[in-house]
Structure formats: C-alpha cells, structure tokens
Amino acid sequence: MSAEETITSGYGGTKLNYLTNGTTLKSWLLTKDHKRIAIMYLITVSLFFMMGGLYAAAIRLELLTPNSDLFQTATYNKVFTQHGVLMIFFFLLPAIPAVLGNFLLPLMIGAKDLALPRINLLSLYIYWIGGVLALWALMQGGVDTGWTFYTPYSTTFSNSYVMLVGLGVFINGFSSILTGLNFIVTIHTMRAPGMTWFRLPLFVWAHYAVSLVMILGTPVVAITILLLAIERVAHVGIFDPAIGGDPILFQHLFWFYSHPAVYIMILPGMGVVSELISNFARKKIFGYEFIAFSSIAIAVFGFLVWGHHMFVSGQSIYASLVFSFLTMVVAVPSAIKMFNWTATLYKGSISFDTPMLYAIGFMGLFLIGGLTGLFLGSIGLTVHLTDTYFVVAHFHYVMVGGQVIAYLGGIHYWWPKMTGRMYSEFWGKISAMLVFVGFNLTFFPQFILGYLGMPRRYAAYPPEFQVLNIFSTAGASVLGIGLLLPVVYLVHSLFFGKKAGDNPWMHPGLEWRTSSPPPTENFEKMPVVTWDAYEFGEGSGMDLEGARQREALQA
Amino acid sequence: MQSTTWIPFFPEAASSFAWQVDLLYFYLIAVSVAFSIPIVVAIFFFAIRYREVEKFATPDEMHGSMVLETVWSIIPFVVSMTIFLGGAIVYFNQYEPPDDAMEIFVVGKQWMWKVQHQTGQREINELHVPVGKKIKLTMTTEDVLHDFFVPAFRTKIDAVPGRYTYLWFEPTVTGKFHLFCAEYCGLNHSGMGGSVYVMEQRDFDNWLSGNVAGQTPVEQGKDLFMNKLGCASCHTGGPAQRGAKLEGIFNHEVKLVGGQTVTADDQYIRNSILNPTSQIVDGFQPIMPTFKGQVTEEQLNALVAYIKSLSPNAPAASAPAAPAAGANTDSANKAPARSAANSSK
C-alpha cells in the first residue's frame, strides 16, 4: 500500500469510508454495516458502563463507614442489584463481542460483512429494547433481589420490579444468542481465500469459543426467567417450597447459564490480549494452537462447573466433590494461556504503547483473579470464603480486571482503525496506569476482608472492617478517574487527533490491510491470505522499510 | 474477644477444624506466590531485556514448544489436584456431623435467627454453646434462603425453606464471635446477625438453667401431637390404629406402598407431615390431611423431636434427644446431666 493511499484514506479524506458513507440518522439506524452497528453498540455499552460505574461509586461511598448512613438499606439493596444487572447483562456480556467482535471479525477474516447482517442489526435493537426495559424498571423504583434473582426471595418476597428487569434480561439474551449465531456462521463460511482455521487470529478463535457458549448457554437463562415469571404470576410451584417447588432448582438452572457466562466475559478479553501481546512484542504468539484450543477447552469445561456456586447450599457433598474437581481442571487451560503469553515476550521487540500497558495490566490482574479462583474451587476453603468479600474481589479481578482492562486495551489498539485518528499517547499511558493502580487498591483489600469474614451485600458492617473498606473506596476513586480519562481524550482525538494511517502498528493482520476507517465493504478487492497469523517478517509482504522511514521522518 | 493469632488482618480461629481451613489457605497463598513470582519476574525481565531498539523490528519467529506446553500443563494439573484433595478432606470434616453432637435447632426468618436448645431455652440472634463440645445445628427457614455463618468457626451453611440443612462445629476457644447471615435475604440482610458465645461448660450450664422458659422441643412436640393437632387420634391406639406406628421407627427403614423403602429420618417425617400422601407407609390408606400452612417451622422441629424421642434406640444421631424424652418434670436439672454425659465421649 503506497504512502499516498495511506494519507488520503484517513478519516475526513477524500474517499468514502464507513463513517462518511451516509450521514443521516436513518443511514445509521437502518444500516447493515457491521462496523456502524459496532459503533452504535460502543456508544450504548459505554453509557451502560458509566451508569453501572455510578452505582459502583455509590456502593463504595456507602461502605466508607460501618453504618448505613448514606442510604436506607432498601436503597442500598437496589443500588447493588442495579450495579450488578447493568454491568453484567448490559455491559460485560456484550462489550467485547458486540463492539470489537462486531467491528473486527469480518475485517480479520477478510469478509465484506457478517454472514447475517440484518440479524446483526436485529440483535442491536433487541439489546436496546432489553436495556430500555431495565432502565424503565429502574425509574419505576428498581429491583432489590441481587443480579442472581435467587428464589424464593425473587418470586414471593420481593415487591420490587423483578418481572420488568427479568423481562429486560430475557429479551437481552436473544441479542446474545443472535450475535453468537452470526459469528459462528461467519467464521465458518466467510473466510477469505487462504484464511485457513490455523491462520485465524486468536481473537477470532476466542470469539468462536464464546459464540458456542452464547448459543448453548443463553437459552437456559431465558427458560429460567420464564419459569420464574410463571411462578410469580401464575403461582405454579416450581421454585417455592411452600407450593411444592425447589429453591435449589433455580440455582442449578441459573448457574448452568451464569457460570459459562463468566467465560463469555473473559474469553473475548483473552482473545484481545493475545492480539496485543503479539503485536507489541512483534512476535508470532507462542504456542498458537495451545492458546486456540485452550479457549475451546475453557468453553467446554465452563459448562460442567456450575455447581461450584452451591457448595454451601446443602447440596450433596459428593456433588460438591465432582464440581470442585472439574473446577480445578479449568485452571489448566487458563494457566496454559498465561504461560504462552509470557513466553511470547521472550526475545521479542517490546514497545510500551498504551494498549500494551493494558495488556500487561491484564496479565497481572488475571493472574490474581485466576489463582484466587483456586481458593474458591477448593471446597474446604470455599465454605469459609463463599458469599464474602473474597468472592466479590475474585470476580471483579476476573471480570473487570480481565474483561474491562482487555476491552480498554482493545479499544485503544483498534481506535486508529475505527476512527482513523490517534489519541494522546501521554494521557493513554496515564490512564492505563491509574486504572491498574486504582483497581488493585480497590479490590485487593477485599480479599483480606473476605477472609476476615465480611459478607457481601451488606449495607452496614462491624466497625473492625472499616480500615480496609476505606482503602477500597480510596482505590475506587483512583479507578474512577482512570476510567473517565479515556472518555475525554478519545473524544478529543476524534476532532484533533493525529491522522493514524492504515497500519500504525505495522501488523500483518487483514484488518490492517484496508484503509482507516475502512470502506463500507471493508476491502476494495477480496484479499488472498498467503501468510500465517502474526507473521511480522518478510513473509507478510508488508513494506516495513518504508514504514520505518516514515517513522524516522516524523520523529 | 480473644485473639489466637499474631498475624494482622487475620480472623480468629475458634473451631476444631479452623486450623485445617487456615492451613489450606496458607498452602494456596504459597502456591499463588510460587506461580506468580516466576511469571511476574519473567514479564519484567523480558520487558526490560527485549525492549524495542528499532521501530517495527522483526525478531526471529518461534512457534512454540511441545515440551514446554506439556510441562506447564502437567504441573498446574498436579498442583490443582493437591488443592482439590486438601479441600475435599477439609470439606468432609466440615460437613459430616459426628453422631454424638449436641443438637440445637435454628430457624432463619427475615431478619433474625431463632435458636432453640434441647432444654427449651430459646434465643434470638445469639447462640450460647459450651467450649470443647461438638455442636450440631439443624436448620431451616420460614421464608427465604439465609446462611448461618460464623467466620471464627470457618464454616457456614444455607438455611433452605422446605428442608433441613446441618452445620456442626466444636468450639475450641471461649469468647464472643460474629454470627452473620451470608445469603442475601432482603431488606435487613446486613442486620441479620449477632453473636455466638462460647462458654466454659459450667457457665453454659448456669446460663442454660438460669433461663429455662417454656417447654423442651420434645415436650412441645408431645403437646402438639397429643392435644393441639390431633395426631394422636390416628397415630396412637395399638394395632388397630389408622395411622402408621411411630414408636421405634426413627432412622429405620420403612416399607412404602408400591414396594420402595425409605429411611424414616427427620427429612421424611417433616415431609410426611407436610405432604402426607407422597410416601405412604405400606398397609395404610392415604387419609391423612396435610398440615402445610398449619404448623410453623418451629412446631415442625418440635414434632420431629417428639417422634424422634419415641425411638430411644434409633441407630444414629438420636442420642441427645433420648434422655430429654423423659425430662417432663424438671428440665433445668437434666441439662447439666446430659452435658456431662456428652463430655465423657
């Protein structure tokens, strides 16, 4: 690709790209372009993230003191429920697949679009409808069941808007199913000539694995919510023992989906991190096949471990034994990824741009999140730890440390592709470091709080837990600043950022071999792939010498 | 409150298996550190050693190593199996109540813990127990899920509506310890807790005898059975009685209509009171009405305790109930006697 093309095809250049090809509201709302749909997801997902973040801030403020002095307990219960519902169902689950996955999958495999573009738009609308219902319930007065909706509290005792939120989550599930379906069909049928399965970027492998979980798991939560509705509305005894039901059945059904859902949150993050580490070490990822298959292994085993949420529910101790064993097995593919990422750095040429800082941060946080998962998988220990702040800390390390950090890293990495502009590297680095420090300061003390015995979902707590809670709240404010900064400098970059060029990282991936931002149909002509994934050398056919010279001229 | 450890930010350990949980915890911390340090050191070392010298350099490619992959799959697997086994052993210790434990009934309710001792002594959000004795809590709830959690004992169990769950522990240190509800249960979830008081045996006996109020569970159950609920009209009367014979059945196999058998444990008795037609004893008609909605959880506990007391020689777990069966007159004096019997074990 010549230098002239690189310059003229940038955002605001002369050629039409997906952003400039149609500027009316209608051209966005009726688009079938996966990239526009991704951008619309990006905006909505970010709004939900900010709202969830405001609730998080409220929670941390309340917990600054042992008494429930900021809110009534009724309000506090609603606040942590809304935080959980918004973050999990409307941010963590869709964030990477719906935003980055949608934008990048077709580009990475050399396709014009997803296989089912109208279904893709439909899934966005379904997500919006689910989100609006959840927000409506919030305005009506909220819900106080916790995001897990455990029965019989949710069916019989809670007077809040359980059904409305449930409906929102139910509808939102279809968005997830359709996205997963679309990804699988696309990966199977739309790959460019030469793009064999083992040339796929690991980001694509991760999304393949996660799509399997979405398709197989999400219907179960839909059925569960439906059963809950039937019991609540028609008083059929399904979960409530007073009318012949079984409250533990709900937990089985709920976690049969919701545990695999954790992997919906973490697997795409692992895909992103594989891309980032490889790119910024400028090396083929170490043990490509092992990382690819470990994603599939995690997805498969993820379906077999739901019972580890019920170790203290009174379930058979032999059932617990089996679930504990299987949980331990999942540690292995996770460890394989960790070792391979580390080995990729060996003899690399490592640069520390903002996305790489996020990727390294991810490795640190996922290490802690993964290892503390072993604590919770070990049944004798988890009897003490479960339902305490140890669990809260663990799943924040995995889901926020894993997913959000990877998401931010990915957004920074592909930002030049999505917008054609570079952001401020200085502020990017500051924010990555604030997020890392703030995150650890927020959540590490919670491990200690958990072992001390502070139960979760408490508006008030014994005074001896206060010091650690003060640390946690202080950390949350640092984290909050770290997360708000990108909003400012990324938006700023849209208008004032330096033009990015088509391939600012000189990466061999297909998504970098089209203009930035890409045209509506992604590639001017169908690409033919003759190189392996992450082949940075001569085999990739990239003009490395030219790129170096341009860099030298600019410097 | 007595502290048993010099480590700051570490909870008190006050039960016989707390040290096992702590040991597991330290083992896992050691494993975590042993894994983290090499990885973190490697990341930092590589990051500095292989720092970019030329923009867009193309270092030599490496595709992977079967040997390394095998090694770093097997090592985590073996280590995780040791963690699994350690956890399993501790779990069995935590969740298999010994036969000779002293039984106390606990009922969860939004938002309080209602406790009743064998002598009839009741308490709310407090639990008094003697040090060095095995205690078994038989637990259920009147409404939603709750969870009985004593961090100093390193154990907890959900209280589940419609069924019994069991928790046991042997307190090793006297003092006052936090009791929490750990399963979210609605409005005042964070207020649903109190204290467990572990006392010397003599203090416990004084406490127990100084505050006897009302009937023992067995007495209460007998009263319900004989007078208030009319159970006796069918379940007593010798060979001609209409309902199944209850004497001596507890923890024995019972033959059901249809040929199956079931062990007549507390779960079965509870179910037979609430859903009498679901498991009918062979030779009887399904004529018993349900008592669902007519008896509270506490009355159910009392009925179960009474029926248990009709089987003085039941195989397991019924030993503590047996002496109380005859304690119709002066239960205050009986309590120390039973405690003394337990301490000889």
Interface residues (C-beta under 8 A of the other chain):
Chain A: S68 T73 A74 N77 D144 T145 G146 Y150 P152 Y153 T156 F157 S158 D240 P241 A242 D246 P247 I248 A281 R282 K283 K284 F286 G287 Y288 E289 F290 F311 V312 S313 G314 I317 S320 L321 S324 F325 M328 V329 A331 V332 A335 I336 M338 F339 N340 T342 A343 L345 Y346 K347 G348 S349 I350 S351 F352 I360 M363 G364 L367 I368 L371 T372 L374 F375 G377 S378 I379 G380 L381 T382 V383 H384 T386 D387 T388 I448 Y451 L452 G453 P455 R456 R457 Y458 A459 A460 Y461 P462 L468 M506 E535 F536 G537 E538 L544 A547 R548 E551 A552
Chain B: F9 F10 P11 Q20 V21 L24 Y25 L28 V31 S32 F35 S36 I39 V40 A42 I43 F46 A47 Y50 R51 E52 V53 E54 K55 F56 A57 T58 P59 D60 E61 M62 H63 G64 S65 L68 E69 W72 S73 P76 F77 S80 M81 I83 F84 G86 G87 A88 I89 V90 Y91 F92 N93 Q94 Y95 E96 Q110 D143 V144 L145 D147 F149 P151 A152 R154 T155 K156 I157 D158 V160 P161 G162 R163 T165 H178 F180 C181 A182 E183 Y184 C185 G186 L187 N188 H189 S190 G191 K292 G293
